[in-house]
Amino acid sequence: MCELREPTSLGRAILPSPRLHSMEQQACACPRCSRAISPGDTILFGTRVLSHLDCQQPRLLSAEERALLFTYCRDHPVGKCIACAGDFKLAELGLDVLGFLRYLCPRCRRDLTDSVRTHLYGCAMLPAEVRGMAQAVREAARTLVKETRLLRDASDVLLREAEATLASLREAMRQSLRPGKV
């Protein structure tokens, strides 16, 4: 489980990072699904714990990302399907039949969520200030996941040191209680 040192607002979603780094993929585990939280996942933070916004789809778009798409990108192509070589507008993209918020290619039904997210953060239609703030939030999420992992690793080292010291104390106590010892 990933615990935060500072209290945070309950239930705030943070946008994911665009790139995964191999060392950062060893991030802490989501307390709800026990899978690792990677910097590319959309996370929820609150009450000192990080978790996936949606454990079934850790990389789905956040409500803020969807709002930006709907506001600024509904009249131009937002998703590219490499398999079909097609560019699609938001209204053309399919949604998963189970109601999940994945954006699917209307031709081959491949998940285009990552393509849509990539478009969103590079779209010239977003005002520069809004795009910059969205990118800053995304970077903050990546940093939060990375720093939480580093804090967990540091606490693991301290825990092992405390356990070793406790074992040494117990051994010293056993030695002092042996006959012939004063």
N, C-alpha and C positions, 0 to 999 in steps of 0.2 A: 504494500500500500504506500502511496506517496503522500507524506504529510508535509504541510507547509509550515514554516516558522512564524509567519505573520498572519493574522486573521485577514480574511478576504470577504467580499460580499458573497452571499449565498446565491448559487444558481446563475452565475455569469458565464456565458459561453465565450470562448476565445477562438479566434480564427487560426487555422493551421499554417504551418510553414510549408513552402513549396518544395523544399528539398529534404531528403533524409540523409543523414550522415551515419556511416556504419557504427561508429562508437556510440552515437546518440540513440541508435535503435535499441540499445539495452536499457531503455528507460524503465521507470517504475511500473508496477502493475496496477491496472484499474481495479479498485475494490469491488466493483460490481461483476466484472467478467473474468478477472484474474489474468487477462492478456496484457502484454506490455503496451504502454502508452508511448507512441513515437512522436517526434516533433511534427510530423505531417498530419497527425490526428486532430480532429476538432475536439477540444477539451472543455470540460465544465469544471469550475473550481468553486469551492465553498467549504466552510467549516474546516479549514486546514487540510483538505483532501482534494486531489486531482482525480478526475475520472473521465471516461469517454462521454461525449454528449449523447452518443448513441452507440452502444456496444456492438450492435449488429452491423453498423456501418460507421466505423470510426472516422472516416474521411468525408462524411457527408457535409454539404454546405450548411453553414450556420444561418440563423434567421437574418442576421445582418447582411451576409453575402447574398442571400436570396432577395432581400429588399433592394440592395444595390443593383442587382441584375434587372429586377423588374422596373426600377426607376430609370436607369440609364442605358440599359442594353436590350430592351425588348424589340427595337426596330432594326437591328443588324445582327449578322451571324455571331454566335457566341460559342458554339461547339464544333470541333473538327473531328471527324471520324477518319482515322487513318485507313481502316479496313475498306470503307466505302468511298474514300476520297471525297467526302461531302462536307460542306459547311452549312450549319443549321442555325436558324433563329431560335430564340427561346420558345416561342409558341409551337415550333415544329418538333422540338425534342419530346420524346415520350417519357412518361413516368412509369416506374415499376408498377406492375398490376396489383401488387400487394399494398400500394400506397406509399412505398418508401420514397424518399426524396432524392433518388438518384436520377440523373438526367441521362436518358438512353437515346442512342441513335435510332431514328425512325425507320431505317432500312434494316439494319442487322441486329439491333437491340443491345449493342455494346454499351457499357457504362462510359459516358463522356464527362462525368463529374470533374475529373482532374483537368480535362481540356477546358471546361466551362470556368473553373477556378483560375486557370492560367490566363484565360481571356480577361476575366474580371480585373485582375491585378495589373494588366497591361493596357486596358481599354482607355483610349484617348477621350471617350465621351464622359468619363467620370471627371468631375472637377479635380484639379491638381491637389487641392487641399484635402478633399475626401479620399482620393487615391492614396495620398501620403499617410493619412491617418489610418486607413485600413491596412496598409503595409506595415505601419508601426505596431499595430495591434497584433498582426500576424507574427512579426518578429518577437514581440513580447511573449507570445504564447510559446514559441520555439525556445526562447531563453528560459522561460519558467519551467518547461519540461526538463531542459538540460540542467538547470540549477537544482531542481528538485532531486534529480538523479545523483548529482554530485553531493548534495547534502545527505542523501540516503547512504551513499558510499562512505562518506566521512563518519556517519553515525555507526555504520557497520564496523568500521575499524575501531572506533572507541568502545563499542560493545565487546569486540574480541579482546581488546586490551584489558577491559574490566574483568572479563571472564578469566583471562590468564592470571591476572593479579589475584583474583579470588581463589583460583586453584592453588597458587603459590602460598597464600595465607593458610588455606586448609592443610596443605602439606606441612607447612611450618608448625601448625598446631598439632598435627599427628606426631611429628618428630619430637616436639616438646613434651608430649604425654608418654613417650616410650620409657620403660624402666631404665634407670641409670642416667637419665637426663635430669638436670636440675632446672 
